[in-house]
């Protein structure tokens, strides 16, 4: 039956990759992979295909990159490609654009969306980063049937797992609540992640497993879609470079979560000597800070480490990058910039 059941897959980012691969591996007939146009990336603005395009091409699938999904424009795009897109089901995973409401009832089974949070919590474009920044103790994936509102449709399936702190706390002021640099997920093998991209990969695998598990039952009408508790909905925003600026008046836990959530994109940063200093990796130390003349945000040496004073704890700087320079360890940076020690970050 899988080979006769026609699916159009809408996806763009790395999150979509394991889901597309799982559908292909399980014999589903993917008539087209719809993704966004190639975009200029990096300092040289090199025109780069989205991750899902490369994987779809490796699998020998038809790739469509319409500049717009508006009915007239998409129809013209298909005519130019000499294609007709008659499908039984649409599957969406991190596509990056809203599917127009006119499309939602065209396939016999509608559109399903795999979303990396426990809806209705964290609707919108940045659920994974928001989960980390908020210091949540659990996360998961939700599969919904799309309707005309963002992440609003009824729930077909949900799977969650716990985010647990490692046994040793960063500083005694936080007790056992501190989310250390390697957070353990309550999954087989004690999966660990050190940034949001690693958590994204685990959630994508979980979403792929759940989709393959429920799809046969959904097709034969054995799964009842249940409305979300809309009054409990929270919304995330599209995170920008400005969201990465560190406020050293915040607690060490908040700053740590921000760095963990926003690496590698859009990144976290501060100002040093009127230049942007990217903060790439930090660590912890169980020492109550002594505040000097600069107070919070002062660069100090603690236990032979380069650290910054924050509320309750120090944060050790591991990897940093000054505007226009290369990424390096904080100790190596200090060798070339001895005035870094004792300065204030802002």
C-alpha positions in Angstrom: 0.0 0.0 0.0 2.8 2.4 0.8 4.0 2.5 -2.8 0.6 3.5 -4.0 0.0 6.2 -1.4 1.2 9.5 -2.8 3.0 11.9 -0.5 4.4 15.4 -1.0 7.0 16.2 1.6 7.5 19.9 2.6 10.8 20.6 4.5 13.9 22.7 4.5 16.3 22.4 7.4 18.3 19.6 9.0 15.3 18.8 11.2 13.4 17.5 8.2 16.2 15.1 7.0 15.6 12.1 9.3 11.9 12.3 8.7 12.2 12.2 4.9 14.7 9.4 5.1 12.4 7.4 7.3 9.5 7.7 4.9 11.7 6.7 2.0 13.2 3.7 3.9 9.7 2.5 4.7 8.6 2.5 1.1 6.3 5.5 1.0 5.8 7.0 -2.5 7.2 10.5 -2.2 6.1 12.1 -5.4 7.9 15.4 -4.7 10.0 17.2 -2.0 9.0 20.8 -1.8 11.6 23.1 -0.3 12.7 26.7 -0.3 15.0 28.3 -2.9 18.8 28.2 -2.6 20.0 31.1 -0.4 23.3 33.1 -0.1 25.2 31.9 2.9 28.3 33.1 4.7 30.6 36.0 4.2 31.0 35.3 0.5 27.2 34.9 0.2 27.6 31.6 -1.7 24.3 30.4 -3.1 23.6 27.2 -1.1 20.8 24.6 -1.4 18.8 23.8 1.8 19.9 20.5 3.5 16.7 18.6 2.5 17.4 19.3 -1.2 20.8 17.5 -1.1 19.3 14.5 0.7 16.3 14.3 -1.7 18.6 14.4 -4.7 20.7 11.6 -3.1 17.5 9.5 -2.8 16.6 10.2 -6.4 13.4 12.2 -5.5 11.9 15.1 -7.4 12.8 18.4 -5.8 10.6 21.5 -6.2 11.8 25.0 -5.0 8.9 27.4 -5.7 9.6 31.0 -4.8 6.0 31.2 -3.6 3.2 28.8 -2.7 0.4 31.3 -3.7 -2.0 29.3 -5.9 -1.4 31.1 -9.2 2.4 31.3 -8.8 2.8 27.7 -7.7 0.5 26.6 -10.5 2.7 28.5 -13.0 5.8 27.0 -11.4 4.4 23.4 -11.9 3.4 24.2 -15.5 7.0 25.3 -16.3 8.2 22.1 -14.7 5.6 20.2 -16.7 4.4 18.5 -13.4 1.1 17.8 -11.7 1.1 17.4 -8.0 -1.8 15.1 -7.2 -1.2 13.6 -3.7 -3.0 11.7 -1.0 -1.2 13.4 1.9 1.2 16.3 2.6 3.8 16.0 5.3 5.5 19.1 6.7 8.7 19.3 8.8 10.5 22.6 9.3 9.5 23.9 5.9 9.8 27.6 7.0 6.7 28.8 5.1 3.0 28.7 5.9 1.1 26.3 3.8 -1.8 28.4 2.2 -5.2 27.3 3.6 -6.5 26.6 0.0 -4.1 23.6 -0.1 -5.0 22.0 3.2 -8.0 20.0 2.1 -6.8 19.2 -1.4 -5.1 15.9 -0.4 -7.6 13.2 0.8 -5.8 13.0 4.1 -4.8 16.6 4.5 -1.4 17.8 5.8 0.4 16.5 8.8 3.1 18.6 10.6 5.9 17.2 12.8 6.7 19.9 15.4 9.6 19.8 17.9 7.8 20.8 21.1 4.9 19.6 23.2 2.1 21.6 21.6 0.4 23.8 22.5 3.6 24.9 24.2 6.1 26.8 22.0 4.2 27.3 18.8 6.1 29.2 16.1 9.6 29.3 14.6 12.0 28.6 17.6 10.6 25.9 19.9 13.9 24.1 20.4 15.9 27.2 21.3 13.1 28.4 23.6 13.0 25.1 25.4 16.7 25.4 26.2 16.6 29.1 27.1 13.7 28.5 29.5 15.6 25.7 31.2 12.7 23.2 30.7 12.9 19.8 32.3 11.2 18.0 29.4 10.6 18.4 25.7 9.4 16.2 22.8 7.6 16.2 19.5 4.0 16.5 18.4 2.3 15.5 15.2 -0.7 17.6 14.2 -3.1 17.9 11.3 -2.5 21.3 9.9 -5.2 24.0 9.8 -5.1 27.6 8.7 -3.4 28.8 11.9 0.2 28.4 12.9 0.8 25.1 14.9 -2.9 25.2 15.9 -4.3 22.0 14.4 -5.5 18.9 16.3 -3.0 16.5 17.8 -2.6 13.0 16.4 0.3 11.9 18.5 2.8 13.3 21.1 6.0 11.9 22.6 8.0 13.4 25.3 11.2 12.8 27.3 12.9 14.3 30.2 15.9 16.6 30.2 17.9 15.8 33.3 20.9 17.6 34.9 24.1 15.7 35.3 24.8 14.8 38.9 27.3 17.5 39.7 25.8 21.0 40.1 27.6 24.0 38.7 27.3 26.1 41.8 25.9 25.4 45.2 23.5 28.3 44.9 21.6 26.4 42.1 21.6 23.0 43.9 20.6 20.2 41.6 18.6 22.4 39.2 21.6 23.6 37.1 21.5 22.4 33.4 25.1 21.6 32.8 26.9 21.7 29.6 26.1 18.1 28.8 22.4 17.5 29.4 21.2 13.9 29.5 17.9 13.0 27.9 16.0 10.1 29.3 16.4 8.0 26.2 18.3 4.8 25.5 22.0 5.3 25.9 21.7 8.5 27.9 21.9 10.8 24.9 23.8 14.0 25.6 23.8 17.4 23.8 26.0 20.5 24.1 24.0 22.8 21.8 20.6 23.3 20.1 21.7 21.6 16.9 22.4 18.3 18.7 19.0 18.5 20.5 17.4 19.2 17.1 18.9 16.0 15.7 17.5 13.9 18.5 14.1 15.5 18.3 14.1 14.9 14.5 14.9 11.2 15.0 12.1 11.0 17.6 9.7 12.7 15.2 10.6 10.3 12.4 10.0 7.2 14.7 6.6 8.6 15.8 5.5 9.4 12.3 6.3 5.9 10.9 4.6 4.4 13.9 1.3 6.3 13.6 1.0 6.8 9.8 -0.5 3.4 8.9 -3.1 3.9 11.7 -3.9 7.4 10.6 -4.4 6.3 7.0 -7.0 3.7 7.9 -8.8 6.1 10.3 -7.8 4.5 13.5 -6.4 7.7 15.1 -8.7 10.4 16.4 -7.3 13.9 16.2 -7.8 15.8 19.5 -8.0 19.6 19.7 -5.2 21.4 21.5 -5.8 23.2 24.7 -5.5 26.6 23.0 -5.8 28.6 26.2 -2.4 27.1 27.2 -0.6 28.1 24.0 2.7 29.9 24.1 4.4 31.5 21.1 8.0 31.7 20.1 9.6 34.3 17.8 12.1 34.2 15.1 15.4 34.7 16.8 17.9 37.2 15.4 21.5 38.2 16.0 20.3 40.8 18.5 18.8 38.1 20.7 22.3 36.7 21.2 23.6 39.7 23.0 24.5 38.7 26.6 23.2 40.7 29.5 25.7 40.1 32.3 23.1 41.3 34.8 21.2 38.1 34.3 21.9 35.0 36.4 24.6 32.5 35.4 21.9 30.0 34.6 20.1 32.3 32.2 23.3 33.2 30.4 24.4 29.6 30.2 21.1 28.5 28.7 21.2 31.4 26.2 24.7 30.3 25.0 23.6 26.6 24.8 20.4 27.5 22.9 21.8 29.9 20.4 25.0 28.1 19.3 25.8 27.9 16.4 23.1 30.2 15.1 22.4 33.1 15.6 25.2 32.9 18.2 25.8 34.8 21.5 28.0 37.8 21.9 29.1 40.8 24.0 31.0 44.0 23.5 34.7 44.4 24.4 36.6 47.5 23.6 33.9 48.6 21.2 34.1 45.4 19.2 31.9 42.3 19.1 33.2 39.4 21.1 31.5 36.1 20.2 31.0 33.8 23.2 31.0 30.3 21.7 31.5 28.0 24.7 31.5 28.5 28.4 31.9 26.2 31.4 31.2 26.4 35.1 33.0 26.7 38.4 31.8 26.1 42.0 33.0 29.3 43.4 31.0 32.2 44.8 32.2 35.2 42.8 34.1 38.1 44.3 33.0 41.3 42.7 35.7 43.9 41.7 35.4 47.5 40.7 33.5 46.5 37.5 30.9 44.3 39.2 29.0 41.9 37.0 30.6 41.2 33.6 34.2 41.6 34.8 36.8 39.3 33.3 38.9 37.6 36.0 41.2 34.7 36.6 39.8 31.9 38.8 41.6 28.7 39.5 43.8 29.2 36.4 40.8 29.8 34.2 39.5 32.9 32.5 36.0 33.6 33.9 33.3 36.3 34.0 31.5 37.4 37.1 27.8 36.8 37.0 25.1 36.5 39.7 25.8 33.6 42.1 28.6 32.0 40.0 31.4 32.5 37.6 31.2 31.4 34.0 34.4 30.2 32.6 35.2 31.3 29.0 36.3 28.4 26.9 36.0 29.5 23.3 35.6 33.0 22.0 36.1 35.0 18.8 36.8 38.7 18.5 35.2 40.6 15.6 37.4 40.1 12.5 39.5 37.4 14.2 39.5 33.6 14.5 37.9 31.4 17.1 40.3 30.5 19.9 40.5 29.4 23.5 40.2 32.2 26.1 43.7 31.6 27.5 45.2 31.9 24.0 43.2 35.1 23.5 44.5 36.5 26.8 48.1 35.9 25.6 47.6 38.3 22.7 45.3 40.7 24.7 46.7 41.0 28.2 44.3 43.9 28.9 41.4 41.5 28.6 41.9 40.5 32.2 40.2 43.0 34.5 38.1 44.5 31.7 34.3 44.7 31.7 32.1 43.0 29.1 29.0 44.8 28.0 
